[in-house]
Amino acid sequence: MADPSSYRPKTGEIPTQPGVYRFRDPSGRVVYVGKAKNLRSRLNSYFANPAQLSTKTYTMVHTASSVEWTVVGSELEALQLEYTWIKEYSPRFNIVFRDDKTYPYLAITMGDKYPRALVMRGDKLPGTKYFGPFYPAKAIRETLDTVLRVFPIRSCSRGIFNRAERAGRPCLMGYIGKCSAPCVGRVSEEEHRKLAEDLVQFMASDGSKFIRELEAKMAAAAKVMDYESAARLRDEIAALRRVFERNAVVLDDSTEADIFAVAEDELEAAVQVFHVRHGRIRGQRGWVVEKVEDAAPEDFIEHLLQQVYGEMDDADRIPREVLVPTLPANEADVTQWLRDLRGSAVSLRVPQRGEKAILMETVRENAVQALALHKSRRSGDITVRSQGIQELQENLGLAEPPLRIECFDISHVSGTNVVASMVVVEDGLPKKSEYRKFKITGDAARDDTASMYDVISRRFQHYLADLSANEEQASGQISVEEARQAPAKKFAYPPSLVVVDGGPPQVSAAVAALADLGIMDMPVIGLAKRLEEVWVPEDPFPVIFPRASAGLYLLQRIRDEAHRFAITFHRERRAKSMISSVLDDIPGLGAAKRQALLKHFGSVKKIRAASLEELLAVPGFGPKLAANVHERVAQSNAGEAEEETESAQEISE
């Protein structure tokens, strides 16, 4: 890895104007593109103290070997140039929203002699009317199939049309009534164009005008007892209504908006967008991206809008309203950029209340579900799991595949309520029945390394005890009753790999604990959160896995699960200690009264907020006991702000 100081430009050489900069690696490839209102200030932030940079930025500046910049006239120009370069170079440390599909639209080729209806993706063509976007593509194909019953314009390709014209026989669509067959002269060019214009008008409105006209014709046919025509018109009315039933009306008919929402964790982010046209949800699109770039929420939204709308060659696809969960940092420039692309006004805002805010919450829930589905599919894919296990064996030099992995994590707040977790993964899948919790007290709770030594020692002492018990058992047949009475072996199975959450100190503590127990052949590694580095015993340099490595993903998933399990146990311990510290030792408050108090209010938090009158309403509480509880709880409320601060610190542990 390169030393950033080796290619740091002199401060005086960097201009203070707006501009765009590029970091390049030793091979000359662009690894990151960014923009700045003040180039000198922004670039100096990368080199002032690299050790204090966030994880991904630290990796980026050590991967690069040079930086270059271009001065532009304004922040708006910087926004445009940054997008151009990201699209051109696809830098590995920039978030890139990739989708394997473009928008599906219902297109009507009004520029043709005989207009054609079809489903199209990609760039728009001149002389063609587009409606949508629709998602999934199946929905638009069903819509097309339905409207052709009422507006039977051609949907065949030019080759099929010419072949039918030469043969004098229509294709299948002509025979089943879903095409008026202009190829064989059943309708004139003018009549066919009128059908196409009616279809365009129908798709551009809510269809009520056409449905009313058909209802009037149906009534007239029924009046003269032409029941066959009335039945046909009835079916056409039902078909047209189904077209709009598929797209639920959620907002006012005049609403045209794209509504974005984001769900994220430390490694990935899921983005969902609903396309609302004429008040209806006409389409949905989503991405799951790797967070290779340390971007604040406002920067993430800026990059998202940049790439989603920057790729649209047709300004008609940009709606009048763009609703986002967070406004970009340079809202005015992004709004102006969108206006320039669209050629008319664009409103960029965060919905605060009303129907649009409710719909955004629905979009956010879709993003949450998309992220969860992405992770479950990746972890549930047997091919990915097998690849991850194989990569761990190869990169760590293990004698056998790590089919059973145990991961240990320590959780505490400022050294209090120290706990640890052990999670188990077998064949790449979590085995929750084997998860274990540890309480850590005394000298073992003085720091993370002592805690790790204690936890590893206790876990493998149990393993040695179970192993010894198994050796003492005589071979032979046993009955079902004897098998049921046999004690459960909680720690009987040794892991193929021990993973600790941390770097070299935690790895050394785990190795020392195993050595003191006489276990010398147990592979141990540490996964450090800061740079996702894998540390092995007695090696001054970490093992670096590729970012897209299935092995690294498996380790990250195990580490995150251990962290979640430890945090959950720690919170349980804290909650119990809070109850104990608040309600214990109150004169006159025994176990029964304490239970009645908790049952009445439901939580310590509600007890703290209770007035003296509310405490008197608890069954069995008199004035003296209520006053004692109220006084004691009031004293504990003074430390509530400190507890909230510690809770925030706990999340970062």
Buried (B, 14 or more C-beta within 10 A) or exposed (E): EBEBEEBBBEEEEBEEBBBBBBBBBEEEBBBBBBBBBBBBEBBBEBBEEBEEBEBBBBBBBBBBBBBEBBEBEEBBBBBBBBBBBBBEBEBBBBBBBEEEEBBBBBBBBBEBEBBBBBBBEEEBEEEBBBBBBBBEBEBBBBBBEBBBBBBBBBBBEEEBBEBBBEEEEBBEBBEEEBBBBBBBEBBEEEEBBBBBBBBBEBBEEBBEEBBEEBEEBBEEBBEEEBEEBBEBBBEBBEBBEEBBEBBEBBBEEEBBBBBBBBBBEEBBBBBBBBBBBBBBBBBBBBBBBEBBBBBEBBBBBBBBBBBBBBBBEBBEBBBBBBBBBBBBBBBEBBBBBBBEBBEEEBEBEEBEEEEBEEBBEBBBEBBBBBBEEBBEEBBEBEEBBBBBBBBBBEBBEBEEBBBBBBBBBBBBBEEEBBBBBBBBBBEBEBBEEBBBBBEBEEEBBEBBBBBBBBBBBBBBEBBBBBBEEEEEEEEEEEEEEEEEEEEEBEBEBBBBBBBBBBBBBBBBBBBBBBEEBEBEEBBBBBBBBEBBBBBBBEEEEBBBBEBEBBBBBBBBBBBBBBBBBBBBBBBEBBEEEBBEEBBEEBEEBEEEBBEBBBEBBEEBEEBBEBEEEBBBEBEEBEEEBBBBBBEBBEEBEEEEEEEEEBEEEBEEB
